[in-house]
Amino acid sequence: MENIKRGLLIIISGPSGVGKGTIRKEIMDDETLNLAYSVSMTTRKIRDGEIDGKDYYFVSNEEFDRNIKEDNLLEWAEFVGNKYGTLKSEIERLRNLGKNVLLEIEVNGTKQVLQKCQGDDVLSIFLIPPSLEELENRIRARSTESEEAIQKRLAKAEKELKMQGDYKYVVLNDDRHRAANEIKTIIRQNIVKN
Amino acid sequence: MENIKRGLLIIISGPSGVGKGTIRKEIMDDETLNLAYSVSMTTRKIRDGEIDGKDYYFVSNEEFDRNIKEDNLLEWAEFVGNKYGTLKSEIERLRNLGKNVLLEIEVNGTKQVLQKCQGDDVLSIFLIPPSLEELENRIRARSTESEEAIQKRLAKAEKELKMQGDYKYVVLNDDRHRAANEIKTIIRQNIVKN
């Protein structure tokens, strides 16, 4: 009888502005990879067009804090006054269903996941920009932030780039189709059925 | 600061034909109860109009067996060659999100849940028909089965009715609106915020 393993946990991370979201969407479109996207929990207000349970799980601050206290989160972080995190039960459910679970998270979040999932089947992928200058161009192009906020973001990105050694794979995002295809190949090679 | 408890686990059970599904739908419509329906996993084929992840999680037999082996199921059972079960991670996720989770399951499934969730906040509700004759009428009215299958179902129902002592509440389904309202009141009284 065929023996089926539970799904992989795949992390796509990298500095702010490197293009994680775009690449993630392109990879998710490939149905042969049997991927499921892990929906994050957040305390931020729901925006027009967003769907609770699809874009995020929108919860109150009290609800979020209870989950921190009960150790229900695989990773979490706070940005501009809002908390964002990944429920262990969300990952567990999707892996139980045999899906390969895709997490698109910040560098700091990955650190927490790797600490908690030692020895587990975690496929960690770090996206890097062609250069720091190119990253700066991308951040400026899509930003409506103040110069000060942009400078902060850049300094953080530079620091985050140094964390790439913690990842199993480092992928250059020179072209999003090429990079997405490289990641698809990596995922395919890691989907092992015993 | 307000301290928030995780959601309740609510089981609605009772013999075949007693009207669990109808009552469940009526209760789910009450948004003030903050309910979420636990989606079951099954090996049966998806039917026209059904949505994977909404009606059921449709999985292969191998996937289901892996979950049995890994002890990922809160309860499961086999009917006419298909397996049906509840993932622990599904319940966990919904309770983490602060939802009161509604499980509509068979009597045998409840037994498994109550054994595994001792001391946990489980609200178990057993639906009973006005009489065995009335149950027989209902089963016959909606059945396309053979006389033999109906007799089997009735014998099983009679046996299941004897399990009502295991439940916290027994509710008479004489009228679905009345019964649904009674259950809503029970749930409301059990939603405790410390």
Chai-1 contact restraints between the chains, C-beta under 6 A:
chainA,res_idxA,chainB,res_idxB,connection_type,confidence,min_distance_angstrom,max_distance_angstrom,comment,restraint_id
A,E2,B,E62,contact,1.0,0.0,6.0,A-B,restraint_1
A,I4,B,E62,contact,1.0,0.0,6.0,A-B,restraint_2
A,I4,B,E63,contact,1.0,0.0,6.0,A-B,restraint_3
A,I4,B,R66,contact,1.0,0.0,6.0,A-B,restraint_4
A,Y57,B,L97,contact,1.0,0.0,6.0,A-B,restraint_5
A,E62,B,E2,contact,1.0,0.0,6.0,A-B,restraint_6
A,E62,B,I4,contact,1.0,0.0,6.0,A-B,restraint_7
A,E63,B,I4,contact,1.0,0.0,6.0,A-B,restraint_8
A,E63,B,G98,contact,1.0,0.0,6.0,A-B,restraint_9
A,R66,B,I4,contact,1.0,0.0,6.0,A-B,restraint_10
A,N67,B,N96,contact,1.0,0.0,6.0,A-B,restraint_11
A,N72,B,N96,contact,1.0,0.0,6.0,A-B,restraint_12
A,L87,B,R93,contact,1.0,0.0,6.0,A-B,restraint_13
A,L87,B,N96,contact,1.0,0.0,6.0,A-B,restraint_14
A,S89,B,S89,contact,1.0,0.0,6.0,A-B,restraint_15
A,S89,B,E92,contact,1.0,0.0,6.0,A-B,restraint_16
A,S89,B,R93,contact,1.0,0.0,6.0,A-B,restraint_17
A,S89,B,N96,contact,1.0,0.0,6.0,A-B,restraint_18
A,E90,B,R93,contact,1.0,0.0,6.0,A-B,restraint_19
A,E92,B,S89,contact,1.0,0.0,6.0,A-B,restraint_20
A,R93,B,L87,contact,1.0,0.0,6.0,A-B,restraint_21
A,R93,B,S89,contact,1.0,0.0,6.0,A-B,restraint_22
A,R93,B,E90,contact,1.0,0.0,6.0,A-B,restraint_23
A,R93,B,R93,contact,1.0,0.0,6.0,A-B,restraint_24
A,N96,B,N67,contact,1.0,0.0,6.0,A-B,restraint_25
A,N96,B,N72,contact,1.0,0.0,6.0,A-B,restraint_26
A,N96,B,L87,contact,1.0,0.0,6.0,A-B,restraint_27
A,N96,B,S89,contact,1.0,0.0,6.0,A-B,restraint_28
A,L97,B,Y57,contact,1.0,0.0,6.0,A-B,restraint_29
A,G98,B,E63,contact,1.0,0.0,6.0,A-B,restraint_30
